């Protein structure tokens, strides 16, 4: 037996949630959505070690806005 669940989310609500994320989390989201898992791991380690700066909101959403 299986149980199905339907969740309705408004795009505006998702966008507002993304806007509230820290820079590091927004960058991780971008990399997750792009399917580059190994890049995510290395980049997040570099960000946490302060070797590189996270991307800005403008850089992340440049192709969207």
PDBQT receptor file of N, H, CA, C and O in Angstrom, charges set to zero:
ATOM      1  N   UNK A   1       0.842  -1.167   0.000  1.00  0.00    +0.000 N 
ATOM      2  CA  UNK A   1       0.000   0.000   0.000  1.00  0.00    +0.000 C 
ATOM      3  C   UNK A   1       0.893   1.238   0.000  1.00  0.00    +0.000 C 
ATOM      4  O   UNK A   1       1.923   1.275   0.673  1.00  0.00    +0.000 OA
ATOM      5  N   UNK A   2       0.490   2.235  -0.753  1.00  0.00    +0.000 N 
ATOM      6  H   UNK A   2      -0.347   2.205  -1.300  1.00  0.00    +0.000 HD
ATOM      7  CA  UNK A   2       1.235   3.484  -0.770  1.00  0.00    +0.000 C 
ATOM      8  C   UNK A   2       0.289   4.649  -0.531  1.00  0.00    +0.000 C 
ATOM      9  O   UNK A   2      -0.914   4.560  -0.774  1.00  0.00    +0.000 OA
ATOM     10  N   UNK A   3       0.852   5.723  -0.060  1.00  0.00    +0.000 N 
ATOM     11  H   UNK A   3       1.830   5.796   0.138  1.00  0.00    +0.000 HD
ATOM     12  CA  UNK A   3       0.073   6.920   0.232  1.00  0.00    +0.000 C 
ATOM     13  C   UNK A   3       0.642   8.054  -0.597  1.00  0.00    +0.000 C 
ATOM     14  O   UNK A   3       1.856   8.255  -0.611  1.00  0.00    +0.000 OA
ATOM     15  N   UNK A   4      -0.194   8.790  -1.279  1.00  0.00    +0.000 N 
ATOM     16  H   UNK A   4      -1.181   8.627  -1.268  1.00  0.00    +0.000 HD
ATOM     17  CA  UNK A   4       0.249   9.926  -2.073  1.00  0.00    +0.000 C 
ATOM     18  C   UNK A   4      -0.080  11.226  -1.360  1.00  0.00    +0.000 C 
ATOM     19  O   UNK A   4      -1.095  11.341  -0.673  1.00  0.00    +0.000 OA
ATOM     20  N   UNK A   5       0.780  12.178  -1.534  1.00  0.00    +0.000 N 
ATOM     21  H   UNK A   5       1.604  12.084  -2.092  1.00  0.00    +0.000 HD
ATOM     22  CA  UNK A   5       0.588  13.490  -0.933  1.00  0.00    +0.000 C 
ATOM     23  C   UNK A   5       0.764  14.539  -2.020  1.00  0.00    +0.000 C 
ATOM     24  O   UNK A   5       1.716  14.487  -2.798  1.00  0.00    +0.000 OA
ATOM     25  N   UNK A   6      -0.148  15.475  -2.067  1.00  0.00    +0.000 N 
ATOM     26  H   UNK A   6      -0.922  15.517  -1.435  1.00  0.00    +0.000 HD
ATOM     27  CA  UNK A   6      -0.042  16.577  -3.015  1.00  0.00    +0.000 C 
ATOM     28  C   UNK A   6       0.183  17.859  -2.233  1.00  0.00    +0.000 C 
ATOM     29  O   UNK A   6      -0.526  18.157  -1.272  1.00  0.00    +0.000 OA
ATOM     30  N   UNK A   7       1.184  18.611  -2.669  1.00  0.00    +0.000 N 
ATOM     31  H   UNK A   7       1.760  18.369  -3.450  1.00  0.00    +0.000 HD
ATOM     32  CA  UNK A   7       1.496  19.882  -2.027  1.00  0.00    +0.000 C 
ATOM     33  C   UNK A   7       1.439  20.961  -3.095  1.00  0.00    +0.000 C 
ATOM     34  O   UNK A   7       2.067  20.836  -4.146  1.00  0.00    +0.000 OA
ATOM     35  N   UNK A   8       0.698  21.999  -2.830  1.00  0.00    +0.000 N 
ATOM     36  H   UNK A   8       0.188  22.100  -1.976  1.00  0.00    +0.000 HD
ATOM     37  CA  UNK A   8       0.623  23.113  -3.765  1.00  0.00    +0.000 C 
ATOM     38  C   UNK A   8       1.464  24.263  -3.229  1.00  0.00    +0.000 C 
ATOM     39  O   UNK A   8       1.278  24.717  -2.100  1.00  0.00    +0.000 OA
ATOM     40  N   UNK A   9       2.388  24.722  -4.056  1.00  0.00    +0.000 N 
ATOM     41  H   UNK A   9       2.539  24.353  -4.974  1.00  0.00    +0.000 HD
ATOM     42  CA  UNK A   9       3.242  25.839  -3.694  1.00  0.00    +0.000 C 
ATOM     43  C   UNK A   9       3.119  26.911  -4.758  1.00  0.00    +0.000 C 
ATOM     44  O   UNK A   9       3.125  26.615  -5.953  1.00  0.00    +0.000 OA
ATOM     45  N   UNK A  10       3.008  28.137  -4.330  1.00  0.00    +0.000 N 
ATOM     46  H   UNK A  10       3.003  28.377  -3.359  1.00  0.00    +0.000 HD
ATOM     47  CA  UNK A  10       2.973  29.241  -5.272  1.00  0.00    +0.000 C 
ATOM     48  C   UNK A  10       4.403  29.631  -5.606  1.00  0.00    +0.000 C 
ATOM     49  O   UNK A  10       5.270  29.660  -4.733  1.00  0.00    +0.000 OA
ATOM     50  N   UNK A  11       4.642  29.930  -6.872  1.00  0.00    +0.000 N 
ATOM     51  H   UNK A  11       3.938  29.907  -7.582  1.00  0.00    +0.000 HD
ATOM     52  CA  UNK A  11       5.972  30.325  -7.309  1.00  0.00    +0.000 C 
ATOM     53  C   UNK A  11       6.436  31.550  -6.526  1.00  0.00    +0.000 C 
ATOM     54  O   UNK A  11       7.611  31.650  -6.173  1.00  0.00    +0.000 OA
ATOM     55  N   UNK A  12       5.538  32.467  -6.256  1.00  0.00    +0.000 N 
ATOM     56  H   UNK A  12       4.584  32.387  -6.543  1.00  0.00    +0.000 HD
ATOM     57  CA  UNK A  12       5.895  33.679  -5.505  1.00  0.00    +0.000 C 
ATOM     58  C   UNK A  12       6.394  33.312  -4.105  1.00  0.00    +0.000 C 
ATOM     59  O   UNK A  12       7.350  33.910  -3.611  1.00  0.00    +0.000 OA
ATOM     60  N   UNK A  13       5.754  32.338  -3.470  1.00  0.00    +0.000 N 
ATOM     61  H   UNK A  13       4.977  31.852  -3.871  1.00  0.00    +0.000 HD
ATOM     62  CA  UNK A  13       6.191  31.902  -2.137  1.00  0.00    +0.000 C 
ATOM     63  C   UNK A  13       7.572  31.261  -2.189  1.00  0.00    +0.000 C 
ATOM     64  O   UNK A  13       8.400  31.474  -1.304  1.00  0.00    +0.000 OA
ATOM     65  N   UNK A  14       7.812  30.476  -3.231  1.00  0.00    +0.000 N 
ATOM     66  H   UNK A  14       7.139  30.302  -3.950  1.00  0.00    +0.000 HD
ATOM     67  CA  UNK A  14       9.124  29.849  -3.389  1.00  0.00    +0.000 C 
ATOM     68  C   UNK A  14      10.186  30.928  -3.598  1.00  0.00    +0.000 C 
ATOM     69  O   UNK A  14      11.262  30.875  -3.001  1.00  0.00    +0.000 OA
ATOM     70  N   UNK A  15       9.875  31.905  -4.448  1.00  0.00    +0.000 N 
ATOM     71  H   UNK A  15       9.002  31.948  -4.933  1.00  0.00    +0.000 HD
ATOM     72  CA  UNK A  15      10.826  32.991  -4.712  1.00  0.00    +0.000 C 
ATOM     73  C   UNK A  15      11.135  33.765  -3.440  1.00  0.00    +0.000 C 
ATOM     74  O   UNK A  15      12.291  34.102  -3.187  1.00  0.00    +0.000 OA
ATOM     75  N   UNK A  16      10.120  34.048  -2.641  1.00  0.00    +0.000 N 
ATOM     76  H   UNK A  16       9.180  33.774  -2.847  1.00  0.00    +0.000 HD
ATOM     77  CA  UNK A  16      10.338  34.768  -1.389  1.00  0.00    +0.000 C 
ATOM     78  C   UNK A  16      11.209  33.963  -0.428  1.00  0.00    +0.000 C 
ATOM     79  O   UNK A  16      12.049  34.527   0.273  1.00  0.00    +0.000 OA
ATOM     80  N   UNK A  17      11.011  32.666  -0.395  1.00  0.00    +0.000 N 
ATOM     81  H   UNK A  17      10.329  32.208  -0.965  1.00  0.00    +0.000 HD
ATOM     82  CA  UNK A  17      11.826  31.806   0.461  1.00  0.00    +0.000 C 
ATOM     83  C   UNK A  17      13.277  31.823  -0.003  1.00  0.00    +0.000 C 
ATOM     84  O   UNK A  17      14.192  31.893   0.818  1.00  0.00    +0.000 OA
ATOM     85  N   UNK A  18      13.492  31.761  -1.313  1.00  0.00    +0.000 N 
ATOM     86  H   UNK A  18      12.749  31.705  -1.980  1.00  0.00    +0.000 HD
ATOM     87  CA  UNK A  18      14.852  31.793  -1.855  1.00  0.00    +0.000 C 
ATOM     88  C   UNK A  18      15.526  33.117  -1.522  1.00  0.00    +0.000 C 
ATOM     89  O   UNK A  18      16.711  33.143  -1.190  1.00  0.00    +0.000 OA
ATOM     90  N   UNK A  19      14.785  34.214  -1.608  1.00  0.00    +0.000 N 
ATOM     91  H   UNK A  19      13.822  34.193  -1.878  1.00  0.00    +0.000 HD
ATOM     92  CA  UNK A  19      15.351  35.529  -1.295  1.00  0.00    +0.000 C 
ATOM     93  C   UNK A  19      15.842  35.605   0.149  1.00  0.00    +0.000 C 
ATOM     94  O   UNK A  19      16.780  36.344   0.446  1.00  0.00    +0.000 OA
ATOM     95  N   UNK A  20      15.224  34.856   1.034  1.00  0.00    +0.000 N 
ATOM     96  H   UNK A  20      14.462  34.255   0.792  1.00  0.00    +0.000 HD
ATOM     97  CA  UNK A  20      15.575  34.892   2.456  1.00  0.00    +0.000 C 
ATOM     98  C   UNK A  20      16.776  34.012   2.803  1.00  0.00    +0.000 C 
ATOM     99  O   UNK A  20      17.296  34.078   3.917  1.00  0.00    +0.000 OA
ATOM    100  N   UNK A  21      17.215  33.189   1.849  1.00  0.00    +0.000 N 
ATOM    101  H   UNK A  21      16.794  33.135   0.944  1.00  0.00    +0.000 HD
ATOM    102  CA  UNK A  21      18.354  32.308   2.106  1.00  0.00    +0.000 C 
ATOM    103  C   UNK A  21      19.644  33.107   2.247  1.00  0.00    +0.000 C 
ATOM    104  O   UNK A  21      19.786  34.186   1.673  1.00  0.00    +0.000 OA
ATOM    105  N   UNK A  22      20.573  32.566   3.013  1.00  0.00    +0.000 N 
ATOM    106  H   UNK A  22      20.457  31.689   3.479  1.00  0.00    +0.000 HD
ATOM    107  CA  UNK A  22      21.913  33.152   3.094  1.00  0.00    +0.000 C 
ATOM    108  C   UNK A  22      22.593  32.949   1.742  1.00  0.00    +0.000 C 
ATOM    109  O   UNK A  22      22.215  32.066   0.972  1.00  0.00    +0.000 OA
ATOM    110  N   UNK A  23      23.594  33.771   1.466  1.00  0.00    +0.000 N 
ATOM    111  H   UNK A  23      23.901  34.488   2.092  1.00  0.00    +0.000 HD
ATOM    112  CA  UNK A  23      24.300  33.690   0.180  1.00  0.00    +0.000 C 
ATOM    113  C   UNK A  23      24.832  32.287  -0.091  1.00  0.00    +0.000 C 
ATOM    114  O   UNK A  23      24.722  31.781  -1.207  1.00  0.00    +0.000 OA
ATOM    115  N   UNK A  24      25.400  31.670   0.916  1.00  0.00    +0.000 N 
ATOM    116  H   UNK A  24      25.490  32.080   1.823  1.00  0.00    +0.000 HD
ATOM    117  CA  UNK A  24      25.962  30.335   0.746  1.00  0.00    +0.000 C 
ATOM    118  C   UNK A  24      24.877  29.335   0.359  1.00  0.00    +0.000 C 
ATOM    119  O   UNK A  24      25.093  28.477  -0.497  1.00  0.00    +0.000 OA
ATOM    120  N   UNK A  25      23.718  29.447   0.987  1.00  0.00    +0.000 N 
ATOM    121  H   UNK A  25      23.543  30.144   1.682  1.00  0.00    +0.000 HD
ATOM    122  CA  UNK A  25      22.621  28.530   0.705  1.00  0.00    +0.000 C 
ATOM    123  C   UNK A  25      22.044  28.755  -0.690  1.00  0.00    +0.000 C 
ATOM    124  O   UNK A  25      21.645  27.801  -1.358  1.00  0.00    +0.000 OA
ATOM    125  N   UNK A  26      21.997  30.020  -1.134  1.00  0.00    +0.000 N 
ATOM    126  H   UNK A  26      22.320  30.795  -0.591  1.00  0.00    +0.000 HD
ATOM    127  CA  UNK A  26      21.514  30.305  -2.497  1.00  0.00    +0.000 C 
ATOM    128  C   UNK A  26      22.452  29.691  -3.524  1.00  0.00    +0.000 C 
ATOM    129  O   UNK A  26      22.004  29.134  -4.526  1.00  0.00    +0.000 OA
ATOM    130  N   UNK A  27      23.748  29.793  -3.279  1.00  0.00    +0.000 N 
ATOM    131  H   UNK A  27      24.112  30.246  -2.466  1.00  0.00    +0.000 HD
ATOM    132  CA  UNK A  27      24.699  29.215  -4.217  1.00  0.00    +0.000 C 
ATOM    133  C   UNK A  27      24.573  27.693  -4.236  1.00  0.00    +0.000 C 
ATOM    134  O   UNK A  27      24.628  27.075  -5.299  1.00  0.00    +0.000 OA
ATOM    135  N   UNK A  28      24.407  27.100  -3.079  1.00  0.00    +0.000 N 
ATOM    136  H   UNK A  28      24.363  27.602  -2.215  1.00  0.00    +0.000 HD
ATOM    137  CA  UNK A  28      24.241  25.646  -3.024  1.00  0.00    +0.000 C 
ATOM    138  C   UNK A  28      22.982  25.232  -3.786  1.00  0.00    +0.000 C 
ATOM    139  O   UNK A  28      22.992  24.228  -4.498  1.00  0.00    +0.000 OA
ATOM    140  N   UNK A  29      21.910  25.989  -3.642  1.00  0.00    +0.000 N 
ATOM    141  H   UNK A  29      21.902  26.805  -3.064  1.00  0.00    +0.000 HD
ATOM    142  CA  UNK A  29      20.677  25.704  -4.371  1.00  0.00    +0.000 C 
ATOM    143  C   UNK A  29      20.913  25.755  -5.876  1.00  0.00    +0.000 C 
ATOM    144  O   UNK A  29      20.457  24.877  -6.608  1.00  0.00    +0.000 OA
ATOM    145  N   UNK A  30      21.616  26.772  -6.335  1.00  0.00    +0.000 N 
ATOM    146  H   UNK A  30      21.986  27.486  -5.740  1.00  0.00    +0.000 HD
ATOM    147  CA  UNK A  30      21.918  26.901  -7.763  1.00  0.00    +0.000 C 
ATOM    148  C   UNK A  30      22.687  25.676  -8.260  1.00  0.00    +0.000 C 
ATOM    149  O   UNK A  30      22.360  25.122  -9.310  1.00  0.00    +0.000 OA
ATOM    150  N   UNK A  31      23.689  25.261  -7.525  1.00  0.00    +0.000 N 
ATOM    151  H   UNK A  31      23.954  25.711  -6.672  1.00  0.00    +0.000 HD
ATOM    152  CA  UNK A  31      24.487  24.119  -7.948  1.00  0.00    +0.000 C 
ATOM    153  C   UNK A  31      23.679  22.827  -7.901  1.00  0.00    +0.000 C 
ATOM    154  O   UNK A  31      23.829  21.973  -8.775  1.00  0.00    +0.000 OA
ATOM    155  N   UNK A  32      22.832  22.676  -6.899  1.00  0.00    +0.000 N 
ATOM    156  H   UNK A  32      22.710  23.369  -6.189  1.00  0.00    +0.000 HD
ATOM    157  CA  UNK A  32      21.972  21.489  -6.830  1.00  0.00    +0.000 C 
ATOM    158  C   UNK A  32      21.038  21.420  -8.034  1.00  0.00    +0.000 C 
ATOM    159  O   UNK A  32      20.856  20.357  -8.627  1.00  0.00    +0.000 OA
ATOM    160  N   UNK A  33      20.453  22.550  -8.387  1.00  0.00    +0.000 N 
ATOM    161  H   UNK A  33      20.601  23.414  -7.905  1.00  0.00    +0.000 HD
ATOM    162  CA  UNK A  33      19.532  22.582  -9.520  1.00  0.00    +0.000 C 
ATOM    163  C   UNK A  33      20.251  22.323 -10.839  1.00  0.00    +0.000 C 
ATOM    164  O   UNK A  33      19.643  21.821 -11.785  1.00  0.00    +0.000 OA
ATOM    165  N   UNK A  34      21.514  22.653 -10.911  1.00  0.00    +0.000 N 
ATOM    166  H   UNK A  34      22.007  23.061 -10.142  1.00  0.00    +0.000 HD
ATOM    167  CA  UNK A  34      22.275  22.449 -12.140  1.00  0.00    +0.000 C 
ATOM    168  C   UNK A  34      22.738  21.003 -12.298  1.00  0.00    +0.000 C 
ATOM    169  O   UNK A  34      23.168  20.615 -13.384  1.00  0.00    +0.000 OA
ATOM    170  N   UNK A  35      22.659  20.204 -11.244  1.00  0.00    +0.000 N 
ATOM    171  H   UNK A  35      22.309  20.520 -10.362  1.00  0.00    +0.000 HD
ATOM    172  CA  UNK A  35      23.055  18.805 -11.318  1.00  0.00    +0.000 C 
ATOM    173  C   UNK A  35      24.550  18.569 -11.190  1.00  0.00    +0.000 C 
ATOM    174  O   UNK A  35      25.034  17.499 -11.558  1.00  0.00    +0.000 OA
ATOM    175  N   UNK A  36      25.277  19.523 -10.689  1.00  0.00    +0.000 N 
ATOM    176  H   UNK A  36      24.884  20.393 -10.390  1.00  0.00    +0.000 HD
ATOM    177  CA  UNK A  36      26.724  19.393 -10.565  1.00  0.00    +0.000 C 
ATOM    178  C   UNK A  36      27.108  19.079  -9.121  1.00  0.00    +0.000 C 
ATOM    179  O   UNK A  36      27.646  19.932  -8.416  1.00  0.00    +0.000 OA
ATOM    180  N   UNK A  37      26.832  17.865  -8.692  1.00  0.00    +0.000 N 
ATOM    181  H   UNK A  37      26.396  17.171  -9.265  1.00  0.00    +0.000 HD
ATOM    182  CA  UNK A  37      27.008  17.481  -7.290  1.00  0.00    +0.000 C 
ATOM    183  C   UNK A  37      28.448  17.600  -6.806  1.00  0.00    +0.000 C 
ATOM    184  O   UNK A  37      28.678  18.103  -5.707  1.00  0.00    +0.000 OA
ATOM    185  N   UNK A  38      29.404  17.161  -7.579  1.00  0.00    +0.000 N 
ATOM    186  H   UNK A  38      29.217  16.752  -8.472  1.00  0.00    +0.000 HD
ATOM    187  CA  UNK A  38      30.800  17.236  -7.147  1.00  0.00    +0.000 C 
ATOM    188  C   UNK A  38      31.255  18.686  -7.019  1.00  0.00    +0.000 C 
ATOM    189  O   UNK A  38      32.008  19.034  -6.109  1.00  0.00    +0.000 OA
ATOM    190  N   UNK A  39      30.790  19.524  -7.938  1.00  0.00    +0.000 N 
ATOM    191  H   UNK A  39      30.178  19.241  -8.677  1.00  0.00    +0.000 HD
ATOM    192  CA  UNK A  39      31.115  20.958  -7.885  1.00  0.00    +0.000 C 
ATOM    193  C   UNK A  39      30.555  21.564  -6.596  1.00  0.00    +0.000 C 
ATOM    194  O   UNK A  39      31.199  22.400  -5.963  1.00  0.00    +0.000 OA
ATOM    195  N   UNK A  40      29.358  21.135  -6.219  1.00  0.00    +0.000 N 
ATOM    196  H   UNK A  40      28.835  20.456  -6.733  1.00  0.00    +0.000 HD
ATOM    197  CA  UNK A  40      28.728  21.640  -4.990  1.00  0.00    +0.000 C 
ATOM    198  C   UNK A  40      29.620  21.345  -3.790  1.00  0.00    +0.000 C 
ATOM    199  O   UNK A  40      29.928  22.233  -2.994  1.00  0.00    +0.000 OA
ATOM    200  N   UNK A  41      30.021  20.108  -3.676  1.00  0.00    +0.000 N 
ATOM    201  H   UNK A  41      29.771  19.388  -4.323  1.00  0.00    +0.000 HD
ATOM    202  CA  UNK A  41      30.812  19.688  -2.520  1.00  0.00    +0.000 C 
ATOM    203  C   UNK A  41      32.106  20.497  -2.417  1.00  0.00    +0.000 C 
ATOM    204  O   UNK A  41      32.426  21.021  -1.351  1.00  0.00    +0.000 OA
ATOM    205  N   UNK A  42      32.842  20.598  -3.512  1.00  0.00    +0.000 N 
ATOM    206  H   UNK A  42      32.582  20.172  -4.378  1.00  0.00    +0.000 HD
ATOM    207  CA  UNK A  42      34.110  21.320  -3.489  1.00  0.00    +0.000 C 
ATOM    208  C   UNK A  42      33.893  22.804  -3.229  1.00  0.00    +0.000 C 
ATOM    209  O   UNK A  42      34.606  23.406  -2.426  1.00  0.00    +0.000 OA
ATOM    210  N   UNK A  43      32.919  23.394  -3.900  1.00  0.00    +0.000 N 
ATOM    211  H   UNK A  43      32.340  22.905  -4.553  1.00  0.00    +0.000 HD
ATOM    212  CA  UNK A  43      32.677  24.836  -3.745  1.00  0.00    +0.000 C 
ATOM    213  C   UNK A  43      32.231  25.161  -2.323  1.00  0.00    +0.000 C 
ATOM    214  O   UNK A  43      32.686  26.149  -1.747  1.00  0.00    +0.000 OA
ATOM    215  N   UNK A  44      31.347  24.344  -1.749  1.00  0.00    +0.000 N 
ATOM    216  H   UNK A  44      30.977  23.542  -2.217  1.00  0.00    +0.000 HD
ATOM    217  CA  UNK A  44      30.883  24.603  -0.385  1.00  0.00    +0.000 C 
ATOM    218  C   UNK A  44      32.034  24.474   0.618  1.00  0.00    +0.000 C 
ATOM    219  O   UNK A  44      32.109  25.235   1.583  1.00  0.00    +0.000 OA
ATOM    220  N   UNK A  45      32.914  23.525   0.391  1.00  0.00    +0.000 N 
ATOM    221  H   UNK A  45      32.853  22.907  -0.393  1.00  0.00    +0.000 HD
ATOM    222  CA  UNK A  45      34.097  23.406   1.262  1.00  0.00    +0.000 C 
ATOM    223  C   UNK A  45      34.961  24.656   1.153  1.00  0.00    +0.000 C 
ATOM    224  O   UNK A  45      35.450  25.166   2.161  1.00  0.00    +0.000 OA
ATOM    225  N   UNK A  46      35.150  25.155  -0.078  1.00  0.00    +0.000 N 
ATOM    226  H   UNK A  46      34.753  24.741  -0.897  1.00  0.00    +0.000 HD
ATOM    227  CA  UNK A  46      35.946  26.369  -0.284  1.00  0.00    +0.000 C 
ATOM    228  C   UNK A  46      35.290  27.585   0.356  1.00  0.00    +0.000 C 
ATOM    229  O   UNK A  46      35.981  28.432   0.923  1.00  0.00    +0.000 OA
ATOM    230  N   UNK A  47      33.978  27.681   0.273  1.00  0.00    +0.000 N 
ATOM    231  H   UNK A  47      33.417  26.993  -0.188  1.00  0.00    +0.000 HD
ATOM    232  CA  UNK A  47      33.250  28.808   0.884  1.00  0.00    +0.000 C 
ATOM    233  C   UNK A  47      33.383  28.745   2.403  1.00  0.00    +0.000 C 
ATOM    234  O   UNK A  47      33.674  29.751   3.049  1.00  0.00    +0.000 OA
ATOM    235  N   UNK A  48      33.170  27.568   2.963  1.00  0.00    +0.000 N 
ATOM    236  H   UNK A  48      32.933  26.750   2.438  1.00  0.00    +0.000 HD
ATOM    237  CA  UNK A  48      33.264  27.420   4.427  1.00  0.00    +0.000 C 
ATOM    238  C   UNK A  48      34.685  27.697   4.924  1.00  0.00    +0.000 C 
ATOM    239  O   UNK A  48      34.870  28.201   6.032  1.00  0.00    +0.000 OA
ATOM    240  N   UNK A  49      35.681  27.367   4.108  1.00  0.00    +0.000 N 
ATOM    241  H   UNK A  49      35.531  26.957   3.208  1.00  0.00    +0.000 HD
ATOM    242  CA  UNK A  49      37.077  27.614   4.478  1.00  0.00    +0.000 C 
ATOM    243  C   UNK A  49      37.485  29.048   4.142  1.00  0.00    +0.000 C 
ATOM    244  O   UNK A  49      38.635  29.435   4.354  1.00  0.00    +0.000 OA
ATOM    245  N   UNK A  50      36.538  29.838   3.617  1.00  0.00    +0.000 N 
ATOM    246  H   UNK A  50      35.604  29.523   3.445  1.00  0.00    +0.000 HD
ATOM    247  CA  UNK A  50      36.757  31.238   3.260  1.00  0.00    +0.000 C 
ATOM    248  C   UNK A  50      37.828  31.404   2.175  1.00  0.00    +0.000 C 
ATOM    249  O   UNK A  50      38.490  32.439   2.103  1.00  0.00    +0.000 OA
ATOM    250  N   UNK A  51      37.992  30.364   1.322  1.00  0.00    +0.000 N 
ATOM    251  H   UNK A  51      37.454  29.523   1.381  1.00  0.00    +0.000 HD
ATOM    252  CA  UNK A  51      38.927  30.448   0.203  1.00  0.00    +0.000 C 
ATOM    253  C   UNK A  51      38.320  31.258  -0.945  1.00  0.00    +0.000 C 
ATOM    254  O   UNK A  51      39.034  31.919  -1.699  1.00  0.00    +0.000 OA
ATOM    255  N   UNK A  52      36.996  31.193  -1.062  1.00  0.00    +0.000 N 
ATOM    256  H   UNK A  52      36.416  30.656  -0.449  1.00  0.00    +0.000 HD
ATOM    257  CA  UNK A  52      36.279  31.942  -2.098  1.00  0.00    +0.000 C 
ATOM    258  C   UNK A  52      35.035  32.566  -1.496  1.00  0.00    +0.000 C 
ATOM    259  O   UNK A  52      34.569  32.147  -0.437  1.00  0.00    +0.000 OA
ATOM    260  N   UNK A  53      34.495  33.579  -2.182  1.00  0.00    +0.000 N 
ATOM    261  H   UNK A  53      34.874  33.920  -3.043  1.00  0.00    +0.000 HD
ATOM    262  CA  UNK A  53      33.255  34.215  -1.747  1.00  0.00    +0.000 C 
ATOM    263  C   UNK A  53      32.078  33.557  -2.466  1.00  0.00    +0.000 C 
ATOM    264  O   UNK A  53      32.208  33.127  -3.612  1.00  0.00    +0.000 OA
ATOM    265  N   UNK A  54      30.932  33.482  -1.792  1.00  0.00    +0.000 N 
ATOM    266  H   UNK A  54      30.827  33.832  -0.861  1.00  0.00    +0.000 HD
ATOM    267  CA  UNK A  54      29.738  32.964  -2.465  1.00  0.00    +0.000 C 
ATOM    268  C   UNK A  54      29.298  33.940  -3.569  1.00  0.00    +0.000 C 
ATOM    269  O   UNK A  54      29.629  35.126  -3.536  1.00  0.00    +0.000 OA
ATOM    270  N   UNK A  55      28.565  33.426  -4.520  1.00  0.00    +0.000 N 
ATOM    271  H   UNK A  55      28.296  32.463  -4.546  1.00  0.00    +0.000 HD
ATOM    272  CA  UNK A  55      28.012  34.278  -5.569  1.00  0.00    +0.000 C 
ATOM    273  C   UNK A  55      26.960  35.213  -4.980  1.00  0.00    +0.000 C 
ATOM    274  O   UNK A  55      26.316  34.878  -3.986  1.00  0.00    +0.000 OA
ATOM    275  N   UNK A  56      26.787  36.371  -5.584  1.00  0.00    +0.000 N 
ATOM    276  H   UNK A  56      27.310  36.643  -6.392  1.00  0.00    +0.000 HD
ATOM    277  CA  UNK A  56      25.740  37.294  -5.145  1.00  0.00    +0.000 C 
ATOM    278  C   UNK A  56      24.401  36.849  -5.727  1.00  0.00    +0.000 C 
ATOM    279  O   UNK A  56      24.365  36.036  -6.651  1.00  0.00    +0.000 OA
ATOM    280  N   UNK A  57      23.318  37.368  -5.200  1.00  0.00    +0.000 N 
ATOM    281  H   UNK A  57      23.347  38.028  -4.450  1.00  0.00    +0.000 HD
ATOM    282  CA  UNK A  57      21.981  37.073  -5.720  1.00  0.00    +0.000 C 
ATOM    283  C   UNK A  57      21.913  37.428  -7.204  1.00  0.00    +0.000 C 
ATOM    284  O   UNK A  57      21.341  36.681  -7.998  1.00  0.00    +0.000 OA
ATOM    285  N   UNK A  58      22.495  38.563  -7.578  1.00  0.00    +0.000 N 
ATOM    286  H   UNK A  58      22.960  39.170  -6.933  1.00  0.00    +0.000 HD
ATOM    287  CA  UNK A  58      22.482  39.006  -8.979  1.00  0.00    +0.000 C 
ATOM    288  C   UNK A  58      23.212  37.994  -9.875  1.00  0.00    +0.000 C 
ATOM    289  O   UNK A  58      22.739  37.673 -10.965  1.00  0.00    +0.000 OA
ATOM    290  N   UNK A  59      24.360  37.495  -9.411  1.00  0.00    +0.000 N 
ATOM    291  H   UNK A  59      24.743  37.756  -8.525  1.00  0.00    +0.000 HD
ATOM    292  CA  UNK A  59      25.113  36.514 -10.203  1.00  0.00    +0.000 C 
ATOM    293  C   UNK A  59      24.334  35.207 -10.352  1.00  0.00    +0.000 C 
ATOM    294  O   UNK A  59      24.339  34.595 -11.420  1.00  0.00    +0.000 OA
ATOM    295  N   UNK A  60      23.673  34.788  -9.291  1.00  0.00    +0.000 N 
ATOM    296  H   UNK A  60      23.669  35.286  -8.423  1.00  0.00    +0.000 HD
ATOM    297  CA  UNK A  60      22.929  33.536  -9.324  1.00  0.00    +0.000 C 
ATOM    298  C   UNK A  60      21.743  33.623 -10.274  1.00  0.00    +0.000 C 
ATOM    299  O   UNK A  60      21.471  32.690 -11.030  1.00  0.00    +0.000 OA
ATOM    300  N   UNK A  61      21.050  34.735 -10.230  1.00  0.00    +0.000 N 
ATOM    301  H   UNK A  61      21.271  35.492  -9.616  1.00  0.00    +0.000 HD
ATOM    302  CA  UNK A  61      19.810  34.855 -11.007  1.00  0.00    +0.000 C 
ATOM    303  C   UNK A  61      19.976  35.645 -12.300  1.00  0.00    +0.000 C 
ATOM    304  O   UNK A  61      18.982  36.101 -12.865  1.00  0.00    +0.000 OA
ATOM    305  N   UNK A  62      21.204  35.818 -12.782  1.00  0.00    +0.000 N 
ATOM    306  H   UNK A  62      22.011  35.447 -12.323  1.00  0.00    +0.000 HD
ATOM    307  CA  UNK A  62      21.451  36.660 -13.944  1.00  0.00    +0.000 C 
ATOM    308  C   UNK A  62      20.697  36.205 -15.190  1.00  0.00    +0.000 C 
ATOM    309  O   UNK A  62      20.275  37.047 -15.983  1.00  0.00    +0.000 OA
ATOM    310  N   UNK A  63      20.516  34.916 -15.383  1.00  0.00    +0.000 N 
ATOM    311  H   UNK A  63      20.858  34.232 -14.739  1.00  0.00    +0.000 HD
ATOM    312  CA  UNK A  63      19.818  34.411 -16.561  1.00  0.00    +0.000 C 
ATOM    313  C   UNK A  63      18.301  34.337 -16.352  1.00  0.00    +0.000 C 
ATOM    314  O   UNK A  63      17.553  34.092 -17.299  1.00  0.00    +0.000 OA
ATOM    315  N   UNK A  64      17.859  34.544 -15.133  1.00  0.00    +0.000 N 
ATOM    316  H   UNK A  64      18.466  34.742 -14.364  1.00  0.00    +0.000 HD
ATOM    317  CA  UNK A  64      16.445  34.443 -14.808  1.00  0.00    +0.000 C 
ATOM    318  C   UNK A  64      15.767  35.801 -14.827  1.00  0.00    +0.000 C 
ATOM    319  O   UNK A  64      14.631  35.928 -15.283  1.00  0.00    +0.000 OA
ATOM    320  N   UNK A  65      16.463  36.817 -14.333  1.00  0.00    +0.000 N 
ATOM    321  H   UNK A  65      17.387  36.714 -13.963  1.00  0.00    +0.000 HD
ATOM    322  CA  UNK A  65      15.862  38.143 -14.219  1.00  0.00    +0.000 C 
ATOM    323  C   UNK A  65      16.213  39.018 -15.383  1.00  0.00    +0.000 C 
ATOM    324  O   UNK A  65      15.785  40.171 -15.440  1.00  0.00    +0.000 OA
TER     325      UNK A  65
